[in-house]
């Protein structure tokens, strides 16, 4: 590179200077974005979710449900170390902020709970107390227990450090090494998601980048151009990450896969421009070739960027926060990448491109610069068998696509990690030794005056609902204020008058105890009584069906009451079910929006409704094929898989647009449809294969992640991009060469030389 090279840059020199000056800001913003990573499946739902609002109200009344459940071999009722541990968790300075406020809302364990039941203001016989605690804080053996810490909002914001401090304290006091400690709960769920996302990026980002770099150099057969394409992709990655930081957001487990996606898209766009650049060198010379490449490629590149941005940006319409943010920053990153490819990349080509052009005549038309008999044979075969090819694709599309009606979704934590992962094995151990980890909370509210004006009505309702929950097969145990009262108070052997008198006697004491353990709350003139049903987190339970079953048993009981009695269903499980329903709904909404908008772009670009709609078929093919297969196989969609439909369609349209632009340019040069298809295949097919291979290889590296949504996102994207390539090489040309393809050839396109010659009728 010398002074003459800088002079060759001409009017694009300012782009290089701006890009250089922004490098420190981009580096700082990208590094800061990568240091922030906060995930919690509960927080994926916005406040606008009906059940999220109810859950927030529930937390406001009864305290946060963000807990860590800890247990180990030897964590038993007769272990006095639990008392020392509980004291340390409540009083140790490492579990308090600078103002002296504890990071824990409540700390409980089975040993203390048993003492409270048997020695409290309402003493319960020991055997009865043990039975009460089984499935809640006590295992089926009647000995194994656990320590449960409920985090405050401040504690949750620094959960990684606090959880690590808690593990260290357990090891120091109870002599339990970390590998023998079993942890679960919403705090651990979010923490493990954080760690999985960071681990995926730390372990796989560099290998993915190296694969992309190596593939680019091999495919382009020029290390200089390969490095340029790779360098621009890294710059686009950093700029997109800097946008995340500058907009005040943190990295989520989904945004983790955005940088590699931006990289492969940038490399794909760069390869298309390199092909335009190479074809331009023999005709306009090295110095003018970058500008000529932009003249040839700006239209398909901008259209491709627009459709990709639409596909990714449609995710911004979803309600789940991580998907929405991915849509917003993905669309911004794609738009930024397109701008950099059309400005910074040609400037870099002027500086670092080949020093000598091949000795070829500048008078040869660009469309004739490269020929391959393979594409001639393919075009000829498709022209002869277009009906067979179209029929085959349509049958496959419809047959697989019917499976879409069987799609289901899941965001349960055990579906987000492989079976051998620590979080799954810990949950399995805790459920086998203690009991179910998931709860559904039924909250019964009555007017406050009921407690004095109508005697024992609240207690009676709680008793009836508790009994109704216990007969549901999936409910393994329940816990409510009733467990604070000796069982003989409710015995039917006791005369009604004495039983009612006993209940009246116990009512004030019961209220105080229920409030202290989070089973009763008051506010806005009402009492809120909480009954928790405990359900397995590892069993294959359909939360939707279970909720319907519970509602069917409880709603009639409430309807029979003459007083103003209301019931709400809250807790983690109903919220997870609501998120799962939103995943399915938002999948179809975002995909539908992307479909309509991308089809609109194609209709406008091709200047015909029929042409635009027909051009969508090869891009619908990979989406319906893959999601239909998932539906037929019964594989649940997760938060990563849901995004791939809109993204893949937006990316797949890129090759369709490049192909159609050059097909119509062939028509504009006077070629018939068959020759124009050969023209498009000769020019576009190698670049389509090259870009698809790089995208597939770059994304496939993330199949090695330990986080299931990342794995599924990677292989789904790779599979759909591969299917899209097949569709664009076979299905699209077959459509053009069929009797329906006449709609693609009515409009004349501007030639690469800026002229508008007459085209022959196709």
Order of alpha helices (4+ residues) and beta strands (2+ residues): alpha-alpha-alpha-beta-alpha-beta-alpha-alpha-beta-alpha-alpha-beta-alpha-alpha-alpha-alpha-alpha-alpha-alpha-alpha-beta-alpha-alpha-beta-alpha-beta-beta-alpha-beta-alpha-alpha-alpha-alpha-alpha-alpha-alpha
